[in-house]
């Protein structure tokens, strides 16, 4: 697994360097910033430490005030 992650990181770095050298600086910056956000999430998902089943989809938390003080929704 470490070899795969290392290969992925090196290939991403080489691609970003290629974009800088070829003149696509804006695209290189966008991809670099995106990879800083999504690469750790992808690594956590690969290792099995990212669990989406803990997220509650209960809508009762949205109306916790119990009143109409927010002015949103049916009264």
VEXMAR-783256 format. One record per atom (N, C-alpha, C): residue number from 1; chain; x, y, z. Coordinates in nm, 3 decimals. Layout:
# residues N
REC pos unit      px      py      pz
REC NUM    A       X       Y       Z
...
# end
This chain:
# residues 75
REC pos unit      px      py      pz
REC   1    A   0.082  -0.119   0.000
REC   1    A   0.000   0.000   0.000
REC   1    A   0.087   0.126   0.000
REC   2    A   0.197   0.123   0.075
REC   2    A   0.285   0.240   0.078
REC   2    A   0.347   0.267  -0.058
REC   3    A   0.376   0.161  -0.131
REC   3    A   0.435   0.178  -0.265
REC   3    A   0.335   0.246  -0.357
REC   4    A   0.209   0.205  -0.350
REC   4    A   0.105   0.266  -0.433
REC   4    A   0.086   0.413  -0.400
REC   5    A   0.080   0.446  -0.271
REC   5    A   0.062   0.585  -0.229
REC   5    A   0.183   0.669  -0.268
REC   6    A   0.303   0.612  -0.255
REC   6    A   0.424   0.684  -0.295
REC   6    A   0.426   0.710  -0.445
REC   7    A   0.388   0.609  -0.523
REC   7    A   0.381   0.626  -0.668
REC   7    A   0.278   0.730  -0.706
REC   8    A   0.165   0.730  -0.640
REC   8    A   0.060   0.828  -0.668
REC   8    A   0.109   0.970  -0.636
REC   9    A   0.176   0.987  -0.524
REC   9    A   0.227   1.118  -0.487
REC   9    A   0.335   1.168  -0.580
REC  10    A   0.426   1.080  -0.619
REC  10    A   0.533   1.120  -0.711
REC  10    A   0.480   1.152  -0.849
REC  11    A   0.383   1.075  -0.896
REC  11    A   0.327   1.104  -1.028
REC  11    A   0.248   1.235  -1.026
REC  12    A   0.178   1.263  -0.917
REC  12    A   0.107   1.391  -0.905
REC  12    A   0.206   1.507  -0.901
REC  13    A   0.315   1.492  -0.827
REC  13    A   0.417   1.596  -0.820
REC  13    A   0.479   1.619  -0.958
REC  14    A   0.508   1.512  -1.030
REC  14    A   0.567   1.525  -1.164
REC  14    A   0.469   1.594  -1.259
REC  15    A   0.342   1.564  -1.247
REC  15    A   0.241   1.627  -1.333
REC  15    A   0.230   1.776  -1.304
REC  16    A   0.235   1.814  -1.176
REC  16    A   0.228   1.955  -1.139
REC  16    A   0.352   2.029  -1.189
REC  17    A   0.470   1.969  -1.177
REC  17    A   0.592   2.030  -1.229
REC  17    A   0.583   2.046  -1.380
REC  18    A   0.531   1.945  -1.448
REC  18    A   0.513   1.953  -1.593
REC  18    A   0.421   2.069  -1.630
REC  19    A   0.313   2.088  -1.555
REC  19    A   0.222   2.198  -1.584
REC  19    A   0.290   2.333  -1.564
REC  20    A   0.371   2.346  -1.459
REC  20    A   0.444   2.471  -1.438
REC  20    A   0.541   2.497  -1.553
REC  21    A   0.614   2.395  -1.594
REC  21    A   0.715   2.411  -1.699
REC  21    A   0.649   2.442  -1.833
REC  22    A   0.534   2.381  -1.859
REC  22    A   0.468   2.402  -1.988
REC  22    A   0.390   2.533  -1.995
REC  23    A   0.380   2.606  -1.885
REC  23    A   0.315   2.736  -1.887
REC  23    A   0.174   2.739  -1.832
REC  24    A   0.124   2.629  -1.787
REC  24    A  -0.012   2.623  -1.730
REC  24    A  -0.006   2.644  -1.579
REC  25    A   0.037   2.763  -1.540
REC  25    A   0.060   2.791  -1.398
REC  25    A  -0.072   2.790  -1.320
REC  26    A  -0.176   2.848  -1.376
REC  26    A  -0.304   2.853  -1.306
REC  26    A  -0.360   2.712  -1.283
REC  27    A  -0.352   2.628  -1.384
REC  27    A  -0.401   2.491  -1.370
REC  27    A  -0.316   2.413  -1.270
REC  28    A  -0.186   2.438  -1.270
REC  28    A  -0.098   2.370  -1.175
REC  28    A  -0.131   2.410  -1.032
REC  29    A  -0.160   2.538  -1.010
REC  29    A  -0.196   2.583  -0.876
REC  29    A  -0.329   2.524  -0.832
REC  30    A  -0.426   2.518  -0.923
REC  30    A  -0.557   2.461  -0.890
REC  30    A  -0.544   2.313  -0.855
REC  31    A  -0.467   2.239  -0.933
REC  31    A  -0.449   2.097  -0.906
REC  31    A  -0.372   2.075  -0.777
REC  32    A  -0.271   2.159  -0.751
REC  32    A  -0.194   2.145  -0.627
REC  32    A  -0.282   2.171  -0.505
REC  33    A  -0.364   2.274  -0.509
REC  33    A  -0.452   2.303  -0.396
REC  33    A  -0.560   2.195  -0.380
REC  34    A  -0.612   2.147  -0.492
REC  34    A  -0.710   2.039  -0.484
REC  34    A  -0.652   1.911  -0.429
REC  35    A  -0.529   1.883  -0.465
REC  35    A  -0.466   1.761  -0.415
REC  35    A  -0.434   1.772  -0.267
REC  36    A  -0.407   1.893  -0.217
REC  36    A  -0.385   1.911  -0.074
REC  36    A  -0.511   1.881   0.006
REC  37    A  -0.626   1.899  -0.057
REC  37    A  -0.753   1.873   0.011
REC  37    A  -0.796   1.728  -0.006
REC  38    A  -0.794   1.678  -0.129
REC  38    A  -0.853   1.548  -0.157
REC  38    A  -0.759   1.429  -0.141
REC  39    A  -0.629   1.450  -0.151
REC  39    A  -0.536   1.338  -0.138
REC  39    A  -0.537   1.278   0.003
REC  40    A  -0.536   1.358   0.110
REC  40    A  -0.547   1.295   0.243
REC  40    A  -0.679   1.221   0.263
REC  41    A  -0.788   1.274   0.207
REC  41    A  -0.916   1.203   0.218
REC  41    A  -0.912   1.071   0.142
REC  42    A  -0.849   1.070   0.026
REC  42    A  -0.838   0.946  -0.052
REC  42    A  -0.751   0.844   0.021
REC  43    A  -0.644   0.889   0.083
REC  43    A  -0.556   0.797   0.156
REC  43    A  -0.631   0.740   0.276
REC  44    A  -0.708   0.823   0.346
REC  44    A  -0.786   0.773   0.459
REC  44    A  -0.891   0.673   0.412
REC  45    A  -0.952   0.695   0.296
REC  45    A  -1.052   0.602   0.243
REC  45    A  -0.987   0.470   0.203
REC  46    A  -0.867   0.477   0.146
REC  46    A  -0.797   0.355   0.107
REC  46    A  -0.761   0.272   0.230
REC  47    A  -0.717   0.339   0.335
REC  47    A  -0.677   0.269   0.457
REC  47    A  -0.796   0.224   0.541
REC  48    A  -0.916   0.270   0.507
REC  48    A  -1.035   0.227   0.578
REC  48    A  -1.066   0.309   0.701
REC  49    A  -1.004   0.425   0.717
REC  49    A  -1.028   0.508   0.834
REC  49    A  -1.134   0.614   0.809
REC  50    A  -1.189   0.619   0.690
REC  50    A  -1.291   0.718   0.656
REC  50    A  -1.424   0.646   0.649
REC  51    A  -1.511   0.673   0.746
REC  51    A  -1.637   0.601   0.757
REC  51    A  -1.752   0.700   0.738
REC  52    A  -1.830   0.682   0.634
REC  52    A  -1.943   0.770   0.607
REC  52    A  -2.071   0.724   0.675
REC  53    A  -2.072   0.606   0.735
REC  53    A  -2.195   0.555   0.795
REC  53    A  -2.227   0.623   0.927
REC  54    A  -2.133   0.698   0.985
REC  54    A  -2.158   0.765   1.111
REC  54    A  -2.235   0.894   1.093
REC  55    A  -2.250   0.940   0.971
REC  55    A  -2.320   1.065   0.944
REC  55    A  -2.470   1.041   0.955
REC  56    A  -2.536   1.123   1.035
REC  56    A  -2.680   1.110   1.054
REC  56    A  -2.753   1.195   0.951
REC  57    A  -2.854   1.138   0.890
REC  57    A  -2.934   1.211   0.793
REC  57    A  -3.071   1.247   0.851
REC  58    A  -3.077   1.260   0.982
REC  58    A  -3.203   1.292   1.049
REC  58    A  -3.231   1.440   1.033
REC  59    A  -3.350   1.474   0.986
REC  59    A  -3.384   1.614   0.962
REC  59    A  -3.434   1.683   1.088
REC  60    A  -3.449   1.612   1.200
REC  60    A  -3.498   1.677   1.321
REC  60    A  -3.396   1.773   1.378
REC  61    A  -3.269   1.758   1.346
REC  61    A  -3.166   1.850   1.394
REC  61    A  -3.177   1.986   1.327
REC  62    A  -3.239   1.992   1.210
REC  62    A  -3.250   2.118   1.139
REC  62    A  -3.348   2.212   1.206
REC  63    A  -3.446   2.159   1.275
REC  63    A  -3.548   2.240   1.340
REC  63    A  -3.537   2.225   1.491
REC  64    A  -3.419   2.247   1.545
REC  64    A  -3.396   2.226   1.686
REC  64    A  -3.460   2.334   1.773
REC  65    A  -3.486   2.452   1.716
REC  65    A  -3.542   2.560   1.797
REC  65    A  -3.687   2.531   1.835
REC  66    A  -3.759   2.461   1.751
REC  66    A  -3.896   2.425   1.782
REC  66    A  -3.996   2.537   1.760
REC  67    A  -3.952   2.654   1.726
REC  67    A  -4.042   2.767   1.705
REC  67    A  -4.026   2.824   1.567
REC  68    A  -4.086   2.940   1.548
REC  68    A  -4.077   3.007   1.418
REC  68    A  -3.989   3.130   1.427
REC  69    A  -3.895   3.132   1.521
REC  69    A  -3.811   3.250   1.539
REC  69    A  -3.716   3.270   1.422
REC  70    A  -3.685   3.166   1.350
REC  70    A  -3.594   3.179   1.237
REC  70    A  -3.659   3.242   1.116
REC  71    A  -3.788   3.233   1.104
REC  71    A  -3.857   3.289   0.990
REC  71    A  -3.846   3.205   0.865
REC  72    A  -3.797   3.083   0.877
REC  72    A  -3.779   2.996   0.763
REC  72    A  -3.867   2.873   0.783
REC  73    A  -3.936   2.834   0.679
REC  73    A  -4.016   2.713   0.688
REC  73    A  -4.161   2.743   0.721
REC  74    A  -4.243   2.639   0.727
REC  74    A  -4.386   2.658   0.755
REC  74    A  -4.407   2.702   0.900
REC  75    A  -4.508   2.784   0.919
REC  75    A  -4.537   2.832   1.055
REC  75    A  -4.656   2.762   1.115
# end
